[in-house]
Amino acid sequence: MKRARDAEVLIAGQGASQNAGTQRSAIGRAFENPPVHKVAISALRETWYVSVMSSWTVHLCNARKRLTPFASTVAEGLQAAQAKCEEVHPPTSVDIVVRAADRAMPEGLEVGGSSFTPGRIDIDIDINARLNEEQLYHAVLRTAFHEFHHVLRWDGPGYGFTLGEALASEGLAQIFVHEMMDCPPEPWESVLNETELADLRKVSRTEFENATYNHPEWFFGAGRFRAWAGYSLGKFMVEKALLDIGTTALESATRPADQFKPYL
């Protein structure tokens, strides 16, 4: 991979040097001329944890060593993501739990993420997906950016309870990824054709304030709508709003969901 490698990973524990107590290896960066930081990796009983710079603490759940082949690339991606996030937003304390996925992940979602509570991100990696180092690195970047925006929103109005709040949260997170990096659209960003989008816009306007909406049905295809329909609809709504208002997903991280409803 063509990335500068002037930061370091400090690894303590198994395989550590008797003299220095640490084993040093290079770690790359994804962006030109960011500040140099260090990622400290230490052994805590049977689980490794990674303390990434100052505000992101990454817990690598690796007691059975299933993530060992991927650990350095994941750490590199997360370090680059944090450095980029701190270029545009003050440091934000986050716990990030990285795990091997317990099932095969869909194509395009080999690295999945979630943020169900304030200040925490979970990242699941399909260790059987055969991603190469570059693919894994960029998947970690995209996932970290998406979930970091959820973290910012949790510190404002929260992810939300209603359909409209979920559409706003997911739409903002998707657009934030593209504000942070140049990458192709994710598979879930545009799964609806024009007819499906028009029909779904009509339904969502009547259910916008519904706090008992079926999240798997709207977002994962477990019911009336195709998989990822809610993600595509949320992106459509938010993208239209941001263009009209003249702002960004980052600047709108705490914008109330009802301000996006007129754009459905």
N, C-alpha and C positions, 0 to 999 in steps of 0.2 A: 504494500500500500504506500502511496506517495504522501506521507504525512511526516512533518517534522517530529523529531523524537528528542526533545531536550528536557522533558520532565522525567521523573523517576517513580518506580514503584518500590517501596521499601517493604520487604517480605520478612516477617519474623516467624519463628516456629520451625516446622520440619524443614530440613535442608538448609538451615541458617548457618552462616559462617561462625566458627568457634571464636575467631578473633574479633570480628566486628559485631556479631550478633544479628546481622542482617544480610540478606542476599539482594543485590541490586540488579535491576533489569530496566531496560528503556521502555518508556510508554509514549505513544504518539499523541498528537493533537490534530483536531480536524480543521482548525481555522488558522489563518495567517496571523502571526505575531501576537497571540494572546499572552497574558502574563504566565510565567512558569510557576507551577504549583506541584505539590507532591501528593501522592496517594499512599496512605499508610495501610498495610494489610497485616493484621495480627490474628493469631489463633486464640479462640476463646472456647475452651473445652474441645468439643468435636465439630463446632461450627465456625467457619471463618467469617470475619466481618471486615468490611472495608470502610475506613473513614476518609471520605473524599473531601479534600481541602477542609474548609471550616464549617460549612453549614449543611452539607448533605452527608448523612451517615448511611452507608450502604451495608446491609446485612446479607452476606452470601450464604445461603442455606446449603451447605455442602458436606454434611457429615459423611455421606456415602460417596463423596468425590465424583458425583455425576457431572458437576459443573466445572470440574478442574480444567478440562480442555478449553473451556470458553472464558475462564475467569479474567484473564488479562485483557481480552478484547472487550468484555463487558465493562471492566474498570476504565479502560481507555475511552470508551464511548460515553460513560457517565461523567468522567472528568471533563471531556470536551463539552458535553451538554451543560454542565454546571457553569463552566467558564463563559459560555455563550449567554446563558440566562443572566449571569451577573453583569454582563455588559449592558443589559437592557432593564434590569430590575435589581433593587437592593437585595443583598443576600437573604435567603429565606430558609429557615431550618426545616429539613425534611428527612424522615426516615424512609429508606428505600429497601424493600425486601426482595431479593432476587432468588427465584426458585426454579427448579426443573419442573416443567409442566407435567401434570399427572395424566395427561391424555394427549393424543395427536392433535395438533392445532390446524385450523383450516389454512389452505394456501394463501399467502399474503399476510398471515397473522402468526407467523412462526415465533414472533416475540410479542406477547400480549401484555397489556398493562391495565391497572385499575387504581382508583383512589376513592375508597369508600369512607374514609374518615379524614378530618383535618390533619395536615402535616405528615401524611403517610402515602407512599406509592408502593404497589406490589407489581413486580415484573416477573412473568412466567416465560421460560424459554423452552421451546420444543427441541430437546437435545437430539432427536432423531431426524430433524428436518434437513440436515446436510447443507446448511448455509455455509458459504465460505466466509473467511475472516472479514472481508470487505462488506458482504451482505449483512452479517451479524452486527458489525459496527454501526452501519447506517440504520438498521432496524432498531437498535438500542437508542440511537439518537432520536429517531422519530417518536418512539414510545416515550422517552423521557420528556421531550418537549410537550407532547400531548398531555401527559399526566401532570406535568408541572403546572400547566394552565389550570387544570382541575384543582390543584393545591391552592393556587392564587384565588380561585373562585370560592373554595371552601373558607378562605379567610375573609370573604365578603358575604354575599347572600347564601353561600353554600351551593352544593350541586343542585338541590331542589327536590320538591316532592311532587310537583305537577308535571304533566306532559310538556307544557311550554317551558318550564324551567329546565327539564332534561334536554329538550331540543336546543335551547340556548347554550347550555353548558357544553354539549357535544359539538355543536356548530362552532363555537368559539375556539375550542381546543383544536379542532381540525385546521382551522384557518391559522391559528398560532404556529402550528408546525411549519406552514409555508412562509410565515413571516420570519422564522428562525433559520430555515435552510431551503436550499433549492433542491426539490425532489419531485418525482412524478406524483400525481394524485394517488391516494390509497384506494384499494378496491371498493371500499364502502362509501366513498365520497360521491359517487355518481351511478348508483345502481338503478335509478328510476328513469323510465322514458317519460316523454312529455305528458302522455295521457295519465300515467301512474302518478306523476308529480302533481298534476292538476287535481286529480281525485283526492290525493292524500292531503293537499293543502286545504281542501274544503273540509275534510273530516277533522283535521287538526285544529282548525279555527273554532269548531264547536267543542272540542275536547281540551282546549289549551289550558284551562284552569282545573282540569280533572286531576285530583290528587290520588285517585284509585285506578289510574290508567295501568294497563298491562305492559310493563317495560319490555319483557322478552318478546311480546308480540310486535311492538313498535320497532325494536332495535335488533332483534335476533331471529326474526322470521318464525316465531312460535305462535302462529295464528293467522290473522287476516292478511298480513302484509309480508312481502318478501324480506329475506334477511338483509339487515343493514338499512332498511328503508328510513328509519328515524335518523340515522347518521346523515344520509343524503339530504333529507328534508331540513334537518337542522343547519347543515352547511348552506343550503340554498337560502334559508331565511336570514341567517346571520350575515352571509356575504352581501346580500342585497342591502341589509340595514347599514353595514359598515361603509359601503360605497356611498350610500345616500347621506349618511351623517358626516362622512369624511373623517373616520377614525380607524383604529386598529383593534385587533382582538386583544392585544396586551392592554391597551388603554381602556378597553371595555370589560376587563376581567370581572369587575364588580357591578356591571350595568344590570339593572333589574330586567327580568325576562319579559315583563309586559311591554317594555319598550321595543321589543323585537316583533311582537305580534302583528303590528300593521303591515309587516313585510311578508306575511304568509299569503 
